[in-house]
Amino acid sequence: MTAAAMKKIIVLGATSGIALEVQRLLARERRELLLVARSPQRLAEIQADLASRGTQQVVTYSADLASVQQHAAIFDFARHTFPDFDTVLLAYGSMHDQKDSETSVDILLEELQVNFVSATAILTLFAADLERRRTGCLAAITSVAGDRGRRSNYVYGSSKGALSLFLQGLRSRLHPAGVRVITIKPGPVQTPMTDHLPNSARFADPEHVARDIVRALERRSPDVLYTPKVWRHVMSAVQHIPETIFKRLSF
Amino acid sequence: MSGQSAATLRKQSAAPPPTERILSWGRYPKTAHHHVHKPAWNDQVPDILRDAAPGSLLPYGLGRSYGDSCLNAGRELIDCRRLNRILGFDESTGMLRCESGASLSDILDVFLPKGWFLPVTPGTRFVTVGGVIANDVHGKNHHCAGTFGAHVRQIGLHRSNDGLVICNSEDNPDMLRATIGGLGLTGVIAWADIQLKRVAGPWIDAESIPFQSLSTFLDLSRESNDRFEYTVAWLDCFGGKNPRGIFFRGNHTADHAKDFRPKRRLKLPFALPAWMLNRYSVRAFNTAYYKINAARKNAAIVPYDSFFYPLDSIRQWNLLYGKHGFLQYQCVIPETNIEAVEELLDRIARSDMGSFLGVLKQFGSAPPAGMLSFPRPGLTIALDFAMRGERTLKLMQSLDEIVQQSGGALYPAKDARMSPALFEASFPRWRGFVPYIDPKMSSSFWRRVTGAQ
């Protein structure tokens, strides 16, 4: 598929901090968007904003993506509205305080449900459609936290790491059909999801991350996008630290 | 104080919220805040207001106020920058509705290509709509357009005690007048309706004229105010009673032959050592700036951003003043007291502490849009002073005397140190504003000048 094909984009988790910035960039390019998120009120606000910025072609659908039972309805609506959609961006996620998911199995399971179970479920629906039509691009936001399990956030990390593995296999499966699968691994970004973390003021600017993502969607680019770029090198170094040493590190 | 809301927050996340250091544009005073709320949606604001202790909150935008009017030391801020959506625009009338954290820069990027411009703009585009309303800012067109507040038709205001209050000329008109220039104390602006202005394009037909005395400046200003939408002067503050300067005036103009390209922006990466700005380097800069502008062709068509926002081309220019920061002094003095203006400039020149950002403008006679609006008929002067401790503060105190005796006023948005007495003299009717303050709101500035808790 060539870049020019990116015309109709479905965003799953349209109210997430990174998605908001991605959508603004896409609106400026006058792409057609289908936005899925929970709050109808917030979706309406985004729709008004994007319309002012250039694209009148914004359709919204309110649903809870974490609930797999709602996926069939979401998928039917998407196929009905945008039968020839070419790009799907999965942008939602959840990050609880690590300590809470160590003491509460409910919170642990919820984190895995949102970040991994529900994400793979809905991607599977869209993947089949693109594979059948032999076109398009699936992109999902995982995290650098998924590259290595760390003491301070291995629950979030493992849910995102598992999603990265899933995408890796999916990429290989869809390659013969000419469908691209992009794994997006942002470093820490200044969004509502990370406000509670220490030093959040020093995290990456979501607009910068969004520019990297849009560029990756538009062009033929690496299968795995690290953003900001420096994280490719940082994580390569982190992955090479021997486990006997790594297990003693407190970060 | 804010213990109650902090406790609620700690319940939500195990880690205690960090103490966040937020500075205003002048980087003086140095303050730390107990917590900074960062709502991403207007529907989150009512909960923040409800959970807060009385007098614990203040809305915060891009932090371009120079002193402490955007700070709430030891208490909490509501950072409104994520509330930056454009909610609607009427192409036929130019009426814009946007959230309070939308920046003027963003509005220009979206609407100038469609032929719409801000009704009034300050000297930087990196301010939020909420901040512009809360300080009822003025621009180079004050003599014909009044302040920004005059172009705000309606606002939605989150109040801690009565929800979202719609304020316009019919419903809650007093709350609208209190919020315009109300320093963020009346509540959190959810959205505002602003009347944009049709323009022919991004170009300004500009002229620059050198002058060598205050009376020539006044002649130029009076002569220009009928024919030019925008007038302002740069002032070399080392000139004393007979300051030299450059008078700038301009009008919007139709499409120019050149393609419009936004300027590349430089960024000052860190605070410069304080010694780099001294009387010699600043004098040399001022002389060079004067000579270059005086020698330049005096009429040219220029891009709007270099006309309105020359300083925006250097991001973080405030770091020029080093780690101790700087103070800005902006006053207005009635034109009948021109001797007071001369006396003020003379003291500054003799102090040898002035800087390169001297701005002079003749305000128009439009009635104030807000209860605490700063602009009023007279000459307004704005000057920067690097913070050098006690002697800087002493100089400014001596300037205060002149301003107070002349029946003038100081601008809260620029202030970090005026006395309660001078605030009282500048805004004699401030007590009439007090009933409109939201009980959950307060600010460092407000506590300092009114003694409120």
Interface residues (C-beta under 8 A of the other chain):
Chain A: T15 G17 L20 S39 Q41 R42 E45 I46 A48 D49 S52 R53 D97 K99 D100 P192 D195 H196 P198 N199 A201
Chain B: Q12 S13 A14 A15 P17 P18 E20 K38 A40 W41 N42 D43 R82 R85 I86 L87 G88 F89 V110
